Amino acid sequence: MIGPFDRVRLPKGVELRDDALVDVLRPSAVPVNATALVALDARTASEAAAALERRYGVDAETALRDVLSLFAELNARFLLNVSPRWRIAAVAWRWLRTVPALLPLGRLPTTARARRAVDTSSACSLARTAPVALAPFLALLLVAGTTTSALLLAAFGVTAPTLFATLGIAIAAAVALHELAHLAALRGVPACIVVRGFRASVVHGAVSPRRTRAVAASGPVAGIALALCLVALASVRPSTEAGAAALVCFANALGLTVASRDGRALCGLS
């Protein structure tokens, strides 16, 4: 879902060279024509449509439709970052408008992808850049996880703010450790974080099949290790919060099965 007033920009690692968008990370190049170059020079889809209307005499409705289609395609290829004008509020409003129409068709509304650069050249640069790239997503996950836990458990008569907060923290911590483990296994390989709604993934340059399996396994294994630490803590100092957090972190075990992208990569299926 991209709106006419959402801000667009090329992410770090994507460059406009001559008549092509070049992805330095993977690497790849996507040819762009003259109209696309005009559109990419604008800050929003509405500005791009107005520029096309002035230069080529295209009617406003057609220009905006074509620009939104172009931006959506580039965003799907991780070549363009899209920032909603009102960020979370804008995304929530679009979901409220589109969910009733899409659910009968078995579909869910999609959100724009955001590509965030990470420097994997050394352990120090990774430790400096990865938390910054993940921070906005983890903050969103913390709030969403805490709120969802509170609503679900309240339906069963559970009113324990510390438990709700613990579950939110556990969800954010498990995801953070999972993605950081992937990045650590990719040290020296160009990589970035791609966030889409409540999902984050690591996109990286080509590596050998053996290293692909190691990268795929690193995330789930790190999450399971955290869960085992929490189980050990709960055995020493029994508490509902520690047990619940361990259960959340144990969900990483699904990453070792073919039900997940990591599991399929680990088995050589993707």
GIRAKA-V900878 format. One record per residue. RES is the residue in one small letter. SS is DSSP state (a for helix, b for strand, c for the rest). NEAR is the number of other C-alpha atoms within 8 Angstrom. Layout:
RES & SS & NEAR
RES & SS & NEAR
This chain:
m & c & 8
i & c & 11
g & c & 8
p & c & 9
f & c & 9
d & c & 12
r & b & 11
v & b & 12
r & b & 9
l & c & 9
p & c & 11
k & c & 7
g & c & 8
v & b & 12
e & b & 10
l & b & 8
r & b & 7
d & c & 4
d & c & 9
a & b & 10
l & b & 13
v & b & 12
d & b & 12
v & c & 9
l & c & 10
r & c & 9
p & c & 8
s & b & 7
a & b & 8
v & b & 7
p & b & 7
v & c & 9
n & c & 7
a & a & 6
t & a & 7
a & a & 9
l & a & 10
v & a & 11
a & a & 13
l & a & 9
d & c & 7
a & c & 10
r & c & 10
t & b & 11
a & a & 18
s & a & 9
e & a & 9
a & a & 16
a & a & 13
a & a & 10
a & a & 10
l & a & 14
e & a & 12
r & a & 8
r & a & 6
y & a & 6
g & c & 7
v & c & 9
d & c & 7
a & a & 9
e & a & 6
t & a & 8
a & a & 13
l & a & 13
r & a & 8
d & a & 8
v & a & 12
l & a & 12
s & a & 8
l & a & 9
f & a & 11
a & a & 11
e & a & 8
l & a & 10
n & a & 14
a & a & 9
r & c & 7
f & c & 11
l & c & 12
l & c & 14
n & b & 14
v & b & 13
s & b & 9
p & c & 13
r & c & 8
w & c & 6
r & c & 8
i & a & 7
a & a & 7
a & a & 10
v & a & 10
a & a & 8
w & a & 8
r & a & 9
w & a & 9
l & a & 8
r & a & 8
t & a & 9
v & a & 10
p & a & 8
a & a & 8
l & a & 11
l & a & 9
p & c & 7
l & c & 6
g & c & 6
r & c & 7
l & c & 7
p & c & 9
t & c & 6
t & c & 9
a & c & 13
r & b & 13
a & b & 13
r & b & 12
r & b & 11
a & b & 12
v & b & 11
d & c & 12
t & c & 15
s & c & 10
s & c & 9
a & a & 9
c & a & 6
s & a & 10
l & a & 15
a & a & 8
r & a & 8
t & a & 11
a & a & 11
p & a & 8
v & a & 8
a & a & 11
l & a & 10
a & a & 8
p & a & 8
f & a & 10
l & a & 11
a & a & 9
l & a & 9
l & a & 12
l & a & 12
v & a & 9
a & a & 9
g & a & 13
t & a & 14
t & a & 10
t & a & 8
s & a & 11
a & a & 11
l & a & 8
l & a & 8
l & a & 10
a & a & 9
a & c & 7
f & c & 6
g & c & 6
v & c & 7
t & c & 7
a & c & 6
p & a & 7
t & a & 7
l & a & 10
f & a & 12
a & a & 9
t & a & 11
l & a & 15
g & a & 16
i & a & 11
a & a & 12
i & a & 14
a & a & 13
a & a & 8
a & a & 13
v & a & 10
a & a & 10
l & a & 11
h & a & 13
e & a & 12
l & a & 10
a & a & 12
h & a & 13
l & a & 13
a & a & 10
a & a & 9
l & c & 12
r & c & 11
g & c & 7
v & c & 10
p & c & 12
a & b & 15
c & b & 12
i & b & 14
v & b & 13
v & b & 13
r & b & 10
g & c & 8
f & c & 8
r & b & 6
a & b & 10
s & b & 8
v & b & 11
v & b & 8
h & b & 11
g & c & 10
a & c & 5
v & c & 7
s & c & 6
p & a & 6
r & a & 6
r & a & 8
t & a & 11
r & a & 12
a & a & 10
v & a & 13
a & a & 13
a & a & 13
s & a & 12
g & a & 16
p & a & 15
v & a & 10
a & a & 11
g & a & 16
i & a & 13
a & a & 8
l & a & 11
a & a & 14
l & a & 9
c & a & 8
l & a & 12
v & a & 11
a & a & 8
l & a & 10
a & a & 11
s & a & 7
v & a & 6
r & c & 6
p & c & 9
s & c & 7
t & a & 7
e & a & 10
a & a & 12
g & a & 12
a & a & 10
a & a & 14
a & a & 14
l & a & 9
v & a & 12
c & a & 14
f & a & 10
a & a & 9
n & a & 13
a & a & 11
l & a & 10
g & a & 15
l & a & 12
t & c & 10
v & c & 10
a & c & 8
s & c & 10
r & a & 9
d & a & 13
g & a & 15
r & a & 13
a & a & 12
l & a & 13
c & c & 8
g & c & 7
l & c & 6
s & c & 5
